[in-house]
Amino acid sequence: MTRGSMQLLLFVAIFASGIAAGCLGMLTGRTQVGWVGLFVAGCGVPLLICRSIKTSMAVRTDELAEARNAGYKMALQHVSLGLLDQHTVPPEGPGTTAPNVVLLRPVRSHEKRSERMAQ
């Protein structure tokens, strides 16, 4: 048995024993035993939830290899279509921007700054 299956078996045993003790306590009239059993069952529920989340988030090696191959094929397709080979020329000059940049405020020119300096 693997570690994960041992954890799952332990969590299910905690939950089932809590439910059994709760039902036994309620049916026999021993309310203290019933409440303790329900408390134990309530403690087992978060453990089962965490375990199921952990197993659903785990990635197997074959899934990882499949995702890597799909990414490699997509990259080859992008190269074949010429999507990755477009070289953009940077704008010329220190204060210029690319044509697709939207300025939120106007760029200050360097000439005005020299006039404002103390002499």
Secondary structure as the mmCIF struct_conf table of DSSP 4:
data_model
#
loop_
_struct_conf.conf_type_id
_struct_conf.id
_struct_conf.beg_label_comp_id
_struct_conf.beg_label_asym_id
_struct_conf.beg_label_seq_id
_struct_conf.end_label_comp_id
_struct_conf.end_label_asym_id
_struct_conf.end_label_seq_id
HELX_RH_AL_P HELX_RH_AL_P1 ARG A 3 THR A 28
TURN_TY1_P TURN_TY1_P1 GLY A 29 GLY A 29
HELX_RH_AL_P HELX_RH_AL_P2 THR A 31 MET A 57
HELX_RH_AL_P HELX_RH_AL_P3 THR A 61 LEU A 81
TURN_TY1_P TURN_TY1_P2 GLY A 82 GLY A 82
BEND BEND1 LEU A 83 LEU A 84
HELX_LH_PP_P HELX_LH_PP_P1 HIS A 87 PRO A 91
BEND BEND2 GLU A 92 GLY A 93
TURN_TY1_P TURN_TY1_P3 PRO A 94 GLY A 95
TURN_TY1_P TURN_TY1_P4 PRO A 99 ASN A 100
HELX_LH_PP_P HELX_LH_PP_P2 VAL A 101 LEU A 103
BEND BEND3 LEU A 104 ARG A 105
HELX_LH_PP_P HELX_LH_PP_P3 PRO A 106 SER A 109
HELX_RH_AL_P HELX_RH_AL_P4 HIS A 110 ARG A 116
BEND BEND4 MET A 117 MET A 117
#
